[in-house]
Amino acid sequence: LLTIADLITDGVISTLDYPVSTGKEANVFHATGPDGRAKAVKIYRIANATFRNISVYIDGDPRFKKVKRAIRPTLWAWAQKEYKNLVRMEDAGVRVPTPERVHNNVLVMEYIGDETQPAPALREVRLEDPTAVYADVVANLQAIRKAELVHADMSEYNLLWWDGRVVVIDVGQAVTLDHPRASEWFKRDVGNIARFFRRLRVNVTAAGLERAILGG
């Protein structure tokens, strides 16, 4: 609550309105800024389970090698990590929610959706042209590679569909290419996406998708 109060005092948000989604490590809320614009506020849970789930993605990331192995420092680092990954991806051309501020275990970013509903996950949408959507996803995966990152949890659950475009979310676990498990997680991402679009009758293989991303 003190962290939210700080963000209100600093004029980042005016109100924290209602929950939008609940995840394993964090809850996302709709908030309103001083100018009336909607924002998304992601609050990471301070809990042992969260600590265990995220530590594997921080260990081995050279950007966070000095983080103390304790719950609060790790969660603060995780919020910073998602913020930095969003900035890095957006700079490389990935369509992500634009990040605005990170403070302790809270991240403020662009709200994807409208007054009536948040943007749906790709898995919840009946796509009129799955092949075109697949091409959009490939372009985003190529841009993530350009940012020298691996998403590490890419699937139809972490892709939103809004205004006819894919939006990549939940990038806190994304790691740099020199992470010891980057290659393993990259192949997992590729397999998840290939499987999803094959179910939609798109002619795709994991090997072909990997070549498309790597330019081979």
N, C-alpha and C positions, 0 to 999 in steps of 0.2 A: 504493500500500500504506500509506503514511503517513496518507493521508486516512481509509482504513478503520480503521486503528489508532486514530485520533482518535475516530472514532464509537464504537468499542468502549470506549475509555477513558471517554468521556462517558456510557456506558450507553444509547446509542441502539440498538445491536445487540449481541448476544453472539457470534454466528457468522455468517459469510458461507458459505452452504451449497452451492449449485449454480446453474448458469446456467438461466435460464428462456427467454430469447429473445435473439437477436442482430439488431441493426438496423444501418442505414447509419452512424449517428453514435454509437450507444451500445449497451451490453449490459445486460440486466436480470438480476439474481440473486435467488434466494430467500434470505432471511436470517431469523434468529430473534432476537427481542428478549429482554431479561433476564426478562420475564414468560412466555416461551415462545410468545408470539404470532408468527405469520409476518409478515414485512414484505418489501416489494420494494425492492431497491437498484439504482438506475440509475446506471451509470458511463459518463460521456461520454468518448469516445476523444480523446486529445491527438494529433491528426494534421492534416496539411495538408488532406487531403480533407474532414475534418469541418469545418475552419475555412471552407473554400470553400462547403460546402453550407449552413452556417447563417448566414453573414455577411449574406446578402440579407434575412433575417428580423430581424436586429438593426439594420442600417442603416435609418433611417427610423422606428424605434420611439422616440418621445420619452423613454421611460423609461430608455433605454440610450444616449443620445446622447453621453455622456462616456466610453464604453468605448474603450480603446486598441485600435487595429487590429493586434493580435498574437494568436498562437494561444492562449496561456494566458488572458489577460484576456478574450478573446472566449468561450472555453469556460466560464470561471467565470461570466460574464454569462449564458450560455445556460442553465446549471443554475439560476441565480437566476431567470431568465425563466420556466422551466417551473414552478418552485416558486410564483412569484407568480401565474402564470396559473391554476394549480390552485386556489390560495386564492381568487382572484377568481371563478373559475367555480363552485366549491363554494358560495361565499357567495350566488351568484345562483341556485342550485338545480340546477346541472348535476351529474349523477352522474359523479363522477370518483374516482380513488383519493385518499383523504385524504392530503395531504402532511404530513410530520412534520419533516423537517430537510433543509437543503441545506448542504453544506460543500465548498468548492472545486469539483471536477467531479463530485461525487456527490450524488444526490438519494435520500432515504429516504421511502417512502410506504406506504400500505396495500397489502397483497398481495391481489389478486383471484383467488380459486381456493381449492382445498383441499389436503389433504396429498398427494393422489394426482396432481393436475394443476393447471396454471394455467388460468384461464378462457380459453375459445377465442375467437378473433376471429369476428365476425359472419359472415364469408364461409365459415367452416368448419362452420357450424351448419345443420342442416335445420330450418327454422322451421315450426312448426305453423300459426301465424297471422301471416303476413307483414304484413298490414294493421295489426294491433295493434302489431307491432314498429315499423313505419313511424311510427305515431302517437307511440311512445316516442321515436324518433329526432327527430321534429319538435319535441317538447317540449324535448328537450335543446338543439337548435339555437336555439330561441326563448330559452332561458335563457342560452346563450352570447351571443346578441345583447343580452340584458338586461345582461350583464356588460360590454357595449361592447367585445367582442372578436370577431375572426374566427379560426376554428380554423386555416385556411390549409393543411390537409392532411387534410381530412375524407373518409373513405371507409370501406368495409366492413373495411378492414385495421386501422383505428384505432378501431374500436368492438368492445368485448368483450361477450359474452353470459353473464350469471351471475345465478342465482337469479331467472330470468324477467325480467331487466331489462338494458337497455343501459348500458354503462359507457364513457365517453369517455376515451381515452388519447392519449399522445404530443402534448401541448399546448405543447411548447417553442416551436414556430414560430408559435403564435397571436400575432396583432398587434392593437393597438388600432385603433379605427375611423378614426383620423386618419392611419394609415400610408398613404403614397402608393399602395400597391398593395392596400389592404384590399378595395376593391370588386372588383378583378380576382380575388382569391383567394376572396372570398365566392361569386362566381358559379361558380368552379371547384368549390368544396365542394358547392354546390347541385346542379350537374350530375352530380358523382360519385354523390351519394346518390340522385338521381332515376333515374339509369341502373341502379344496383344493384337498386332495388326494382321497376323496370319488368321486369327479368329474372325477378323473382319474381311477376310478373303482378299487381302492385299498380297501380291506375290513378293514375299520378302524372306530372306534367310538371315540368320545371325552373321554368317560369314560375309554376305553381301552388304549388310548394314555396317559392319565393322570396316569394310573397304571404303564405303561411302564416307564414313566419318574421318578415316585416316588418310583418304585421298589416294588409296592404293589401286 
